[in-house]
Amino acid sequence: MGSQMGPQGLGVAIFNPIPKSRSGLVVFDIAVSDLRFSRLPEVQLVDPHLHAKTPLEAAKNEAHVAFVKSQGFDPSPSATREIRIGDETLTEFEFDFTGLVMLFPQLRDALRHLPTVYRVRVNSENRVVEVWVRKHDAADAMSGLPMITDDAGRRVPMQVLESFFQKDSKAHLVADTEEYLRVAFFAESVPGLGAKRYSLSLSKESPAVSEDDRVSCTGDSLENSFVRVTVNSDGTITLYDKRTNTEYAGLLQFEDTADIGDEYDYCPLQGDVPLRFEDLDVLCECVHDGPLIGTLRVSGSLRIPAGVDSGIAARSEDTVVCDYEMEISVYSGSPAVHVRMELDNQARDHRLRILFPTYTGSKTCLADSMFDIVERPVRPSGGADWYQPVAPTYPMRSFAALLSEERGLVVCTRGLVEFEVLDEGGGTIALTLLRSVGWLSKAGMTTRRDAAGPVLETPGAQCIGTQVFEFAVVPTQGPGVGPDLLQTVQEYLLPMAYVLAESSDSPDLALVEGVEVEPSAVMVSALKIAEDGSGWVLRLWNTLRNRTQCTIRLGVPLSACDALMLDETPDDETEVSLVDDHTVCVEIPGRGLVTLRLVLAH
């Protein structure tokens, strides 16, 4: 299991931003100096040209030690030792300024961001060659891995994803570039809109992860207990759902078309044939190989016409190369496949989409909207006599889905809000990644007769340069969006947040029960302080078509609860029952909203 060492009292408090209890992965960053000694990447000297006569004189020339001396304090080392590294013997001086900092109350709040113990190593030529630092409560150790334990002292599965160097943005007195670790761990049963605290310490080895929960990564595939993802030689992926024995092939193919529209509407070029990138030459490599997160990095290039030649109303014969890099990740305990893509867009007047063949044969599609989940025919009908022709694309807030009894795909997005269902591949979701255009508005388009706004050139709307896209693919089955699927979407959109906290700063964060809302078909739109300060305002909406009985459980006692209108005036028609001082029940109409005022017991 490995021996456990400090730091003393340091932990990570996890906050769950959705109103349902959840278990899942949390990713957080921590400075190595919060855990143990960390080597600074650069040695800073006050006088780089100093020819020190003794090792101690050289050590006191180190910038941090010299600063203490410049403030009128004696920077005498608390310990001196000789260490051997390879064939070289170094003199190591340890300076502990913790007690000095404690003399100044105004600095105590900075201790979390201020290393106070320094080990300065000097070689035989009296030159400083290494500087190691740690925080006041970190372990007196030079190596070790983070260890995370719950409130019962049980070790929690974790994975160090990467190490990197950066400055602490909250460090104002001393802001060195330090080594940080990005750590993933599995948090169990974090209450809805609540918090749970885990303790951080140091260990010599990582805890074992159950084989059932382990994520594996090979040169071109990812796998967990739910799904297997394979990257094909042409850059597309094949997704296999182990739960339903269903395969989805040809996912993540790119489609590019000319776009001579404006910022309001897409407009195709007459006679333009969409480019399908079916023979990409891609490089695939494993970035994270589990046990909690597996990630493949796929990189390639798209050769796209440089723009549109307005003189001949055709795409340019000149082409540009748009390099892209895509990270595809699978998490332990989740069927979602996470995708993060960076594209160096160098083309103008085009629309880039990414395709998801579903082979569902579904005649309708689902997408979320404001306080609703809308079901529409896969292809819009009518509109032949409309002043503006009907667009084949649909809007969404965060997800679109094609579902059948046997199979289905849900595409969740962060900031990508347009899709189309193509009549191919048994129904293919075409997700718009990018529209590069040069006008705010223009007239005479085939997709809109008149200008929709000011006729202004907007060269910045060509979106030249690096663009970042994030989305996830979730395989499922069944004709509707069930509660498990809704929660998966919510968990993707709202990952658990964290804050590093000492036990003295967070005595009440061991477990904070916030707000739990049942059933999962009822979503939370807002939780806020009432405008008149009379309590909390909780706004709920029902994703189902039928009336639904909703139960709200709170971690704090209530003295009263009533219904409000959106403007927070009384709603006399909605009945609300306070079952006990922690539980409220209310019936919500199908596709309806309810606003509640929760008055806390004082």
C-alpha positions in Angstrom: 0.0 0.0 0.0 3.0 2.3 0.5 3.8 4.5 3.4 1.9 7.7 4.0 3.4 11.1 4.7 2.2 14.7 5.1 1.0 17.3 4.1 -0.9 17.9 7.3 -4.6 18.9 6.9 -4.6 19.6 3.2 -7.5 18.3 1.2 -9.6 18.8 -1.9 -13.2 19.8 -1.5 -15.4 18.6 -4.4 -18.6 20.4 -5.4 -21.4 18.7 -7.5 -23.1 21.4 -9.6 -26.2 19.2 -10.6 -29.1 18.4 -8.2 -28.5 14.6 -8.3 -26.1 12.6 -6.3 -23.3 11.4 -8.6 -20.1 9.4 -8.7 -17.5 10.1 -11.2 -14.1 11.4 -12.1 -12.7 14.7 -10.8 -9.6 16.3 -12.4 -7.7 18.9 -10.4 -4.3 20.6 -10.5 -2.0 20.9 -7.5 1.5 22.4 -7.1 4.0 19.7 -6.2 5.3 22.0 -3.4 1.9 21.6 -1.7 2.8 17.9 -1.2 6.6 17.7 -0.9 9.8 19.4 -2.1 9.6 20.5 -5.7 12.6 21.5 -7.8 12.3 25.0 -9.4 13.1 24.8 -13.1 15.3 27.9 -12.9 17.9 29.0 -10.5 17.6 32.7 -9.7 20.6 34.6 -8.4 20.8 38.2 -7.1 24.3 38.6 -8.5 24.9 36.2 -11.4 28.6 37.3 -11.5 29.3 36.7 -7.8 32.4 34.5 -7.2 31.4 33.1 -3.9 34.3 32.1 -1.6 32.2 29.6 0.4 29.2 27.3 -0.3 27.1 29.3 2.2 27.9 32.6 0.5 26.8 31.1 -2.8 23.6 29.8 -1.2 22.8 33.3 0.2 23.1 34.7 -3.3 20.0 32.7 -4.2 17.2 35.2 -4.9 14.7 34.1 -2.3 17.3 33.8 0.5 18.8 37.1 -0.5 15.3 38.8 -0.4 14.9 37.7 3.3 18.3 39.2 4.1 17.4 42.4 2.3 14.5 42.8 4.6 16.8 42.9 7.6 16.4 39.2 8.7 19.2 36.7 9.3 18.9 33.9 6.6 20.9 31.3 8.5 20.3 27.8 7.4 18.3 25.5 9.7 20.2 22.5 8.4 23.3 21.7 6.3 24.1 18.4 4.7 26.2 16.8 2.0 24.4 14.8 -0.7 25.8 12.8 -3.5 24.2 12.8 -7.0 26.0 10.6 -9.4 29.7 11.4 -9.2 29.2 14.8 -7.7 29.0 15.8 -4.0 26.7 18.8 -3.3 26.3 20.9 -0.2 22.6 21.4 0.7 21.5 24.3 2.8 18.0 24.2 4.2 16.3 27.6 5.0 13.0 27.5 6.8 11.2 30.8 6.8 7.8 29.6 8.1 8.3 31.1 11.5 9.3 34.4 10.0 6.2 34.5 7.8 4.0 33.8 10.8 5.3 37.0 12.5 3.3 38.9 9.9 -0.5 38.3 10.2 -1.1 39.9 6.8 1.0 37.1 5.2 -0.8 34.1 6.7 -3.5 34.0 4.1 -0.7 33.7 1.5 0.8 30.6 3.0 -1.2 28.3 0.6 0.5 30.1 -2.3 3.9 30.7 -0.8 6.7 28.2 -0.4 8.5 28.9 2.9 11.1 26.0 3.1 14.0 26.1 0.6 16.8 23.6 0.0 19.6 25.3 -2.0 22.3 22.9 -3.4 25.8 24.2 -4.1 28.5 22.3 -6.1 32.2 22.1 -5.4 32.8 25.3 -7.5 30.5 27.3 -5.1 27.7 27.6 -7.7 24.0 27.1 -6.9 22.9 24.2 -9.2 19.5 23.3 -7.7 16.8 24.9 -5.6 14.0 22.9 -4.0 11.0 24.4 -2.3 7.9 23.3 -0.3 4.9 24.8 1.5 4.9 25.1 5.3 2.7 22.0 5.7 4.1 19.8 2.9 5.9 16.6 3.6 9.6 16.7 4.3 10.2 14.4 1.3 11.9 14.7 -2.1 9.7 12.2 -3.9 6.3 10.6 -3.8 2.9 10.5 -5.4 -0.4 12.2 -4.2 -2.6 9.9 -2.1 -6.3 10.7 -1.8 -8.4 9.3 1.1 -12.1 9.7 1.9 -13.5 10.5 5.4 -13.2 6.9 6.4 -9.5 6.8 5.6 -10.0 4.6 2.5 -7.6 5.2 -0.4 -9.4 6.5 -3.6 -8.4 5.4 -7.1 -6.3 8.1 -8.7 -4.2 8.8 -11.8 -1.5 11.4 -12.5 -2.3 12.6 -16.0 0.6 14.9 -16.5 3.1 17.3 -15.0 3.6 20.8 -16.2 5.1 24.1 -15.2 3.2 27.3 -14.5 3.0 30.2 -12.0 0.4 30.3 -9.2 -2.0 33.1 -10.3 -2.8 33.8 -6.7 0.8 34.1 -5.5 1.5 37.8 -5.1 4.5 38.0 -2.9 6.6 35.3 -4.7 5.4 34.0 -8.1 7.8 31.3 -9.2 7.3 29.0 -12.1 6.6 25.7 -10.4 5.9 22.1 -11.2 2.2 21.1 -11.1 0.5 17.8 -11.3 -2.9 17.2 -13.1 -4.6 14.4 -11.1 -7.8 12.5 -11.7 -9.6 10.5 -9.0 -12.9 8.8 -8.6 -15.3 10.6 -6.2 -18.1 8.5 -4.8 -21.6 9.7 -4.0 -21.2 13.5 -4.0 -24.5 15.0 -3.0 -26.5 17.0 -5.5 -25.6 20.7 -5.3 -23.4 19.6 -2.4 -19.8 19.1 -1.4 -17.5 16.3 -0.1 -14.0 16.7 1.2 -11.1 14.3 0.5 -7.8 14.3 2.3 -4.5 14.7 0.4 -1.2 13.1 1.5 1.8 11.5 0.0 2.5 7.9 -0.9 5.2 5.9 -2.7 2.8 4.1 -5.0 -0.6 4.5 -6.6 -3.6 2.6 -5.3 -4.8 -0.4 -7.3 -7.9 0.0 -9.5 -10.5 -2.8 -10.0 -10.1 -4.5 -13.3 -13.9 -4.0 -13.9 -13.4 -0.2 -13.6 -10.1 0.1 -15.4 -9.6 2.0 -18.7 -7.1 0.5 -21.1 -5.4 2.2 -24.1 -3.4 0.6 -26.9 -1.9 2.3 -30.0 -5.3 2.8 -31.6 -8.1 1.9 -29.2 -9.6 2.8 -25.9 -11.8 0.6 -23.7 -13.7 0.6 -20.4 -16.5 -1.6 -19.0 -19.1 0.2 -21.2 -17.6 1.0 -24.6 -14.6 0.3 -26.9 -13.3 3.0 -29.3 -11.1 2.2 -32.3 -9.4 4.8 -34.4 -9.4 3.7 -38.1 -6.7 4.4 -40.6 -8.8 7.1 -42.3 -9.2 9.1 -39.1 -12.8 8.0 -38.3 -13.6 6.0 -35.2 -15.7 2.9 -34.6 -17.6 2.9 -31.3 -18.8 -0.4 -29.8 -21.4 -0.4 -27.0 -20.7 -3.5 -24.8 -24.1 -3.2 -23.1 -26.1 -3.6 -26.3 -23.6 -5.4 -28.5 -24.0 -2.5 -31.0 -21.4 -1.0 -33.3 -21.3 2.5 -34.7 -18.8 2.8 -37.6 -17.5 5.9 -39.5 -17.9 8.4 -36.7 -16.0 11.7 -36.8 -15.7 12.1 -40.6 -15.3 15.7 -41.8 -17.5 17.4 -44.4 -16.6 20.8 -45.8 -18.7 23.0 -48.1 -18.6 26.5 -49.5 -20.5 29.1 -47.5 -21.3 32.4 -49.2 -23.8 33.4 -46.5 -23.4 35.8 -43.6 -23.3 35.6 -39.8 -27.1 35.0 -39.7 -27.6 32.3 -42.3 -25.7 29.7 -44.2 -25.8 29.9 -48.0 -24.4 27.1 -50.3 -22.7 27.8 -53.5 -24.7 26.6 -56.5 -23.3 23.4 -57.9 -20.8 22.9 -55.0 -20.1 19.3 -54.1 -19.4 18.7 -50.4 -15.9 17.6 -49.6 -15.8 14.3 -47.7 -12.4 13.5 -46.2 -12.4 9.7 -46.6 -8.7 9.0 -46.9 -7.0 11.1 -44.3 -3.4 10.2 -43.3 -3.5 10.5 -39.5 -1.1 9.9 -36.7 -2.6 8.2 -33.6 -0.8 8.0 -30.2 -1.8 7.1 -26.7 -1.6 10.0 -24.3 -3.2 8.6 -21.1 -3.3 4.8 -20.7 -5.5 4.5 -17.6 -6.5 3.3 -15.2 -9.1 6.0 -14.8 -8.7 8.0 -18.1 -7.6 6.8 -21.5 -6.8 9.3 -24.2 -5.8 8.9 -27.8 -4.4 11.9 -29.7 -5.3 11.9 -33.5 -3.6 14.5 -35.7 -3.9 15.1 -39.3 -4.5 17.8 -42.0 -7.5 18.9 -44.1 -6.7 20.4 -47.5 -9.5 22.9 -48.2 -10.1 25.5 -51.0 -8.7 28.8 -49.8 -12.0 30.6 -50.4 -14.6 31.4 -53.0 -13.8 33.1 -56.3 -16.7 35.6 -56.5 -15.9 36.3 -60.2 -16.8 32.8 -61.3 -19.0 31.9 -58.3 -16.8 28.8 -57.6 -14.5 27.6 -54.8 -10.9 28.7 -55.3 -8.5 26.3 -57.1 -5.9 27.3 -54.5 -6.0 25.2 -51.4 -4.8 25.7 -47.8 -3.8 23.1 -45.2 -5.8 23.2 -42.0 -4.0 21.1 -39.4 -6.0 19.5 -36.6 -5.4 17.6 -33.4 -8.1 15.6 -31.7 -8.0 14.1 -28.2 -10.5 11.2 -27.8 -11.0 10.2 -24.1 -12.9 7.5 -22.3 -13.5 7.7 -18.5 -13.9 5.0 -16.0 -17.5 4.4 -15.1 -19.0 6.3 -18.1 -20.3 5.4 -21.6 -19.5 8.8 -22.9 -16.7 9.3 -25.4 -15.1 12.8 -24.9 -13.6 14.7 -27.9 -11.6 17.9 -27.8 -10.4 19.2 -31.1 -8.1 22.0 -32.1 -8.2 23.2 -35.7 -5.9 25.7 -37.4 -8.4 27.2 -39.8 -6.7 28.9 -42.8 -9.7 28.7 -45.2 -12.4 31.3 -45.9 -16.0 31.2 -46.9 -16.7 27.6 -45.9 -18.6 25.5 -43.4 -16.9 22.6 -41.6 -19.0 19.8 -40.1 -18.3 16.5 -38.4 -20.5 13.4 -39.0 -22.1 10.8 -36.8 -23.8 8.0 -38.8 -26.4 6.3 -36.4 -28.1 3.6 -38.6 -31.2 4.1 -36.4 -33.6 4.7 -39.3 -35.3 7.1 -37.0 -37.9 9.5 -38.5 -37.5 12.0 -35.8 -34.7 13.7 -33.9 -34.5 15.1 -30.4 -32.7 18.2 -29.2 -32.9 20.3 -26.1 -34.1 23.9 -26.1 -35.1 26.5 -23.6 -37.1 24.5 -20.9 -37.9 21.8 -23.4 -36.7 18.7 -25.3 -38.0 19.1 -28.8 -38.9 16.2 -31.1 -38.8 17.1 -34.8 -38.9 15.2 -38.1 -35.4 14.5 -39.3 -36.0 16.6 -42.4 -38.1 19.8 -42.1 -41.3 19.8 -44.2 -43.2 22.6 -45.9 -42.0 26.1 -46.4 -42.2 26.0 -50.2 -44.3 29.2 -50.2 -42.4 30.9 -47.3 -40.8 34.2 -47.8 -37.6 32.7 -46.5 -37.0 29.0 -47.4 -36.9 26.6 -44.5 -33.4 25.7 -43.4 -32.5 22.0 -43.1 -30.6 22.6 -39.9 -31.9 22.6 -36.4 -30.8 24.5 -33.2 -29.9 22.8 -29.9 -28.6 24.0 -26.6 -26.4 21.1 -25.6 -27.4 17.8 -27.2 -29.0 16.2 -30.2 -30.1 12.6 -30.5 -31.3 10.0 -33.0 -32.8 7.0 -31.2 -34.5 3.7 -32.0 -35.5 0.6 -30.0 -32.2 -1.1 -30.8 -29.7 1.7 -31.0 -29.1 5.4 -30.7 -26.5 8.1 -30.5 -26.5 11.3 -28.4 -24.1 14.1 -29.3 -23.5 16.5 -26.4 -21.7 19.8 -27.1 -20.2 22.7 -25.3 -21.0 25.8 -27.4 -21.8 24.1 -30.7 -25.5 24.7 -31.3 -26.4 23.7 -34.9 -27.0 20.3 -36.4 -28.6 18.6 -39.4 -29.8 15.1 -40.0 -28.6 13.8 -43.3 -30.5 11.1 -45.2 -27.6 8.6 -45.2 -26.1 6.1 -42.8 -29.5 5.4 -41.4 -29.7 9.0 -40.2 -26.4 10.9 -39.8 -26.1 13.8 -37.4 -24.0 16.5 -39.0 -22.7 18.8 -36.3 -21.6 22.3 -37.4 -18.1 23.0 -36.1 -17.3 26.2 -37.9 -18.8 28.7 -40.3 -16.3 31.1 -41.9 -18.0 34.1 -43.6 -17.0 37.7 -44.3 -20.3 39.6 -43.8 -22.5 40.5 -40.9 -25.4 40.5 -43.3 -26.0 40.6 -47.0 -28.9 40.5 -49.4 -29.7 38.3 -52.4 -28.8 34.9 -50.9 -30.7 31.8 -52.0 -31.4 31.0 -48.3 -32.7 34.5 -47.5 -33.8 37.3 -49.9 -33.2 40.4 -47.8 -30.5 41.5 -45.4 -31.1 40.5 -41.8 -29.1 43.3 -40.4 -26.5 45.9 -41.2 -24.6 45.1 -44.5 -21.1 45.3 -43.1 -17.9 43.4 -43.9 -16.7 41.4 -40.9 -13.3 39.9 -41.8 -12.9 38.5 -38.2 -15.9 36.2 -38.8 -13.7 34.2 -41.2 -12.3 32.7 -37.9 -8.8 32.4 -39.1 -6.5 30.7 -36.7 -6.8 28.2 -33.9 -10.4 27.1 -33.0 -11.3 24.7 -30.2 -14.3 22.4 -30.2 -15.6 20.1 -27.4 -18.3 17.5 -27.6 -19.1 13.9 -26.5 -20.8 10.9 -28.1 -23.0 8.7 -26.0 -24.4 5.4 -27.3 -27.8 4.4 -26.0 -31.0 2.6 -27.0 -34.7 3.1 -26.6 -37.0 5.7 -28.3 -36.9 8.4 -25.6 -34.4 10.4 -23.5 -34.5 8.5 -20.2 -33.3 9.7 -16.8 -29.9 8.0 -17.0 -29.2 9.6 -20.4 -30.2 13.0 -19.1 -27.9 12.6 -16.1 -25.0 11.5 -18.5 -25.6 14.7 -20.5 -25.7 16.8 -17.4 -22.5 15.3 -16.0 -20.7 16.0 -19.3 -21.8 19.6 -19.4 -21.2 20.3 -15.7 -18.1 18.4 -14.4 -17.5 18.5 -10.7 -15.6 21.5 -9.4 -12.9 21.5 -6.8 -11.0 23.8 -4.4 -7.9 22.9 -2.4 -8.7 23.5 1.2 -7.0 23.0 4.6 -9.1 21.2 7.2 -9.0 24.4 9.4 -10.5 26.4 6.5 -13.1 23.8 5.6 -14.3 22.0 8.8 -17.8 21.8 7.4 -16.9 20.4 4.0 -16.5 16.7 5.0 -20.0 16.2 3.5 -22.4 19.0 2.6 -25.8 17.8 1.5 -27.2 20.5 -0.8 -30.3 20.0 -3.0 -31.5 16.7 -4.4 -34.3 16.7 -6.9 -36.2 13.6 -8.0 -37.1 12.3 -10.5 -34.2 12.8 -12.9 -36.7 14.0 -15.6 -37.1 17.2 -13.6 -34.3 19.7 -14.2 -33.1 22.7 -12.2 -33.0 26.0 -14.0 -32.0 28.3 -11.1 -31.1 28.3 -7.5 -30.6 31.9 -6.2 -31.3 34.2 -3.3 -34.8 35.8 -3.6 -34.8 39.4 -4.8 -36.3 40.5 -1.5 -33.9 38.3 0.5 -36.8 36.2 2.0 -35.2 32.9 1.1 -33.9 30.8 -1.7 -35.6 30.6 -5.1 -35.5 27.2 -6.8 -36.8 27.0 -10.4 -37.6 23.6 -11.9 -38.8 22.4 -15.3 -40.3 19.1 -16.3 -38.8 17.4 -19.4 -41.8 15.0 -19.7 -45.1 15.6 -21.4 -47.1 14.4 -18.5 -47.6 15.9 -15.1 -44.9 14.8 -12.7 -44.7 14.6 -8.9 -41.4 16.1 -7.8 -39.6 15.7 -4.5 -36.9 18.1 -3.3 -34.7 17.2 -0.4 -32.5 19.8 1.2 -29.5 19.4 3.5 -30.6 22.4 5.6 -33.9 22.7 7.5 -36.8 24.8 6.2 -39.5 26.7 8.0 -41.7 27.4 5.0 -42.1 26.9 1.2 -44.4 28.5 -1.3 -44.8 28.9 -5.1 -43.8 32.0 -7.0 -44.3 33.4 -10.5 -41.1 34.1 -12.6 -41.1 37.7 -11.2 -41.2 36.3 -7.7 -44.7 37.4 -6.9 -47.0 34.8 -5.3 -48.3 31.9 -7.4 -51.7 31.0 -5.8 -52.5 28.2 -8.3 -49.5 25.8 -7.6 -49.8 23.7 -4.5 -46.7 23.0 -2.6 -46.4 20.7 0.4 -43.7 20.8 3.1 -43.5 17.1 4.0 -41.0 17.7 6.8 -38.3 20.4 7.5 -36.0 18.9 4.8 -38.5 17.7 2.1 -40.8 19.5 -0.3 -43.2 18.0 -2.8 -44.8 19.8 -5.8 -46.5 18.6 -9.0 -45.1 20.1 -12.2 -47.2 20.2 -15.5 -45.8 18.5 -18.5 -43.2 20.6 -20.2 -43.9 23.1 -17.4 -42.0 25.3 -15.0 -42.4 25.8 -11.2 -40.7 28.4 -9.1 -40.4 27.8 -5.4 -39.3 30.0 -2.4 -37.5 28.0 0.2 -37.4 29.8 3.6 -34.6 28.5 5.8 -35.2 27.8 9.5 -33.0 30.2 11.5 
